[in-house]
């Protein structure tokens, strides 16, 4: 019986704190740069004074802004669908984005884990 392999990878680059959305923003720059600019502008221009503290609770979390930007892009690409559907069906992961530093690190981590390297 073989021992199961496991590992821990800290998003986005195994060194800095982040989330999946940190990586998706990098990926969006490769394929959806116009949508990324528009979504970022939209999020930045929201008049937060018109919203309650409760409304903004998740937005003000460390990853809240990035999550809002990615959700906005996803809502254009796949209205009413979860971000997972957009990642699967759209071009978040593409020829260019797989060469991004963070994506290469994730790919190498998974390959090392599967192949028993380390």
Helices and strands as residue ranges (DSSP letters): H 20-31, H 33-45, G 48-50, H 64-77, H 83-89, G 97-99, H 101-115
